[in-house]
Amino acid sequence: MAEENLLHVNDDDFEEKIIKSELPVLVDFWAAWCGPCKAIAPTIEALAGEYAGKVRVAKVDVDSNPKTASNYAIRAIPTMILFKDGEVADQITGAVGKSKLEEAIKKVLS
């Protein structure tokens, strides 16, 4: 189920759930007031379901977690960052199409 693979992460558990994850993690930096963030949310949820067991998907609300957003220099949202082995593998900013996100995911899985 997609919900099980969709984590809501905060400043306190970011390192534990993302940096130390054995699987690659796609992190969606978003905010409730952000229209493009809402537009891309169904795509993020779909990817969480499709890549369950291969890639974890997490959401970080930038308003509630300014420390994490600042650590990764998030200047515009939505910004999706792919982490692999605790390192930033790729970063995509803006409400992009599903194929662009899948392309980035496939790269970290290869």
WONORCOR-V514029 format. One record per pair of residues at least 24 apart in sequence whose ideal C-beta (glycine too) atoms are under 7 Angstrom apart, sorted by the first residue. I is the first residue (numbers start at 1). J is the second residue. If there is no record, write none. Layout:
I_J + I_J
This chain:
2_45 + 2_48 + 2_49 + 5_48 + 5_49 + 5_52 + 5_56 + 5_57 + 6_45 + 6_48 + 6_57 + 6_59 + 7_56 + 7_58 + 8_59 + 9_58 + 9_60 + 10_64 + 10_65 + 11_65 + 11_67 + 11_68 + 14_68 + 17_58 + 18_58 + 18_83 + 19_86 + 20_86 + 21_56 + 23_54 + 23_55 + 23_56 + 24_55 + 24_82 + 24_83 + 24_84 + 24_89 + 24_108 + 24_109 + 25_55 + 25_56 + 25_58 + 25_83 + 26_55 + 26_57 + 26_80 + 26_82 + 26_105 + 27_58 + 27_60 + 27_80 + 27_81 + 27_83 + 28_59 + 28_78 + 28_80 + 29_60 + 29_62 + 29_69 + 29_74 + 29_77 + 29_78 + 29_79 + 30_59 + 30_61 + 30_62 + 30_77 + 30_78 + 31_61 + 31_62 + 31_63 + 31_77 + 34_77 + 34_78 + 36_78 + 36_94 + 36_95 + 37_77 + 37_78 + 39_95 + 40_78 + 40_95 + 43_98 + 43_101 + 47_101 + 47_105 + 51_105 + 54_109 + 55_105 + 82_108 + 84_108
